[in-house]
Amino acid sequence: MSLTPDSVIDALGGTKATSEGLGLSALSTVSSWRKRGIPPGRWPQIVRLADAKGKSYITFEFLAAVEPVGART
């Protein structure tokens, strides 16, 4: 699996499912993370959501290894 913001969001069920799981009303927030990266301040929520969805491999260490958005080719 490629470690990108896209792969994390997709593993959580996509933009809508991630937004809903985090209690965000605007899909554009999570959608922007696909381009800009997942803000570290949201990592605790992402890890809890991942655990609730049975994706316990998404940890703080996993998120720290996600490729910076500008590194994509």
C-alpha positions in Angstrom: 0.0 0.0 0.0 1.3 3.4 -0.9 1.4 5.7 2.1 -0.3 8.9 1.0 -3.1 11.0 2.5 -5.4 9.5 -0.2 -4.6 6.0 1.0 -5.4 6.8 4.6 -8.7 8.5 3.7 -9.6 5.7 1.3 -8.9 3.1 4.0 -11.3 4.9 6.3 -14.1 4.6 3.7 -13.5 7.7 1.6 -14.0 11.5 2.0 -17.6 11.3 3.1 -17.2 8.4 5.6 -14.1 10.1 7.1 -15.8 13.4 7.4 -18.8 11.8 9.1 -16.6 9.7 11.3 -14.8 12.8 12.5 -18.1 14.8 13.0 -17.2 17.3 10.3 -20.0 19.0 8.4 -17.9 20.1 5.4 -16.6 17.4 3.1 -14.2 20.0 1.7 -12.1 19.7 4.9 -11.2 16.1 4.4 -11.1 16.6 0.6 -8.4 19.3 1.1 -6.3 16.8 3.1 -5.9 14.7 -0.1 -3.9 17.6 -1.6 -2.4 19.2 1.5 -1.9 16.3 3.9 -3.6 15.3 7.1 -2.9 17.9 9.8 -1.0 16.4 12.7 -3.6 18.0 15.1 -6.2 15.6 13.6 -4.1 12.5 14.0 -5.6 11.5 17.4 -9.1 11.5 15.8 -7.9 9.7 12.7 -6.3 6.9 14.8 -9.5 6.5 17.0 -11.7 6.4 13.8 -9.3 3.9 12.2 -9.5 1.7 15.3 -13.3 1.9 15.3 -13.3 0.8 11.7 -11.0 -2.1 12.3 -8.0 -0.4 10.7 -5.8 -0.6 13.7 -2.7 -0.5 11.5 -3.3 3.3 11.1 -1.3 4.5 14.1 0.6 7.7 14.9 3.7 6.0 13.5 1.8 5.1 10.3 0.6 8.6 9.9 4.1 10.0 10.5 5.3 7.8 7.6 2.7 9.1 5.1 4.4 10.6 2.1 4.4 14.4 2.1 2.0 15.6 -0.6 4.8 17.4 -2.5 6.8 14.2 -2.7 4.4 12.6 -5.2 5.4 12.1 -8.7 
